[in-house]
Amino acid sequence: MILGIIGGGMMGEAILAGIIEGNFLKKDEIIVSEKIEKRRDYLREKYNVEVTTDNKSLAQKVKYILIAVKPQNIKEVLKEISPYVDESKTIISIAAGVKISLIKKYLNNSRCVIRVMPNLSCTIKKGVIALTFDKYEKEDVEFVKNLFSTIGDVWIIEEKYFNTITALTGSGPAFVSTILQGFTLAGVKGGIPYDTSKEMVLKLFEGVIEYIKEKNLSFEDVIKMTSSPAGTTIMGLEVLYKEGVTGIIMEAITSAKLRGEEISKNLEEGEL
């Protein structure tokens, strides 16, 4: 077998679905380990892959071990599989806040450790995915990059930026949804039915994003293009600037980043 996925939750399933639907690996080349019986039955029935509860057996069978568990559970998994990880095994971790250095404390004999930060959009194959590694093994990096390309776009980024990435793209869906909600409720306040306002707002954002990409514009270009002298847009922008909306968004992402750093520190010190 080639790939073992430890953790069959939402993100583990998204990765599994991308691999199978993208024909990246054959079903008999994948094994999934999952603790919850209901999830095991579901994954086995839906994807027709081998599903187990035995992390040790999985580690022995595969070349690539993908750890898709919550950060607070990762030490338990690392200790469990440690005796079965040698220089033939490549470790892939998607656990937020878990540094490569921490993984290597338990799995120092591995061929290499690759850390990946996916996000919610991976579940619909529109993910924003960051990838980093401790040492360069071209074959392994290409394998992992191609694997995650089945569920989104991949950027190779230095690990020192990963807490920022986690805040920006991992927490980002919640921040963006809050902004979308604000637009939608403004429509409702103006008398538009909620569902109609929501649909219009989603189309608004989709359209602006596609327009910027297609025309290769900056955000400032679009602001200038829609701001007529003494018009409605400039009056609205005045309020946004006075309230410091851009600064508030930056502060929110920075706050999430700092929490990520705190989680990393707590993991290293054994508090999680």
Disulfide bonds with the S-S distance in Angstrom:
none
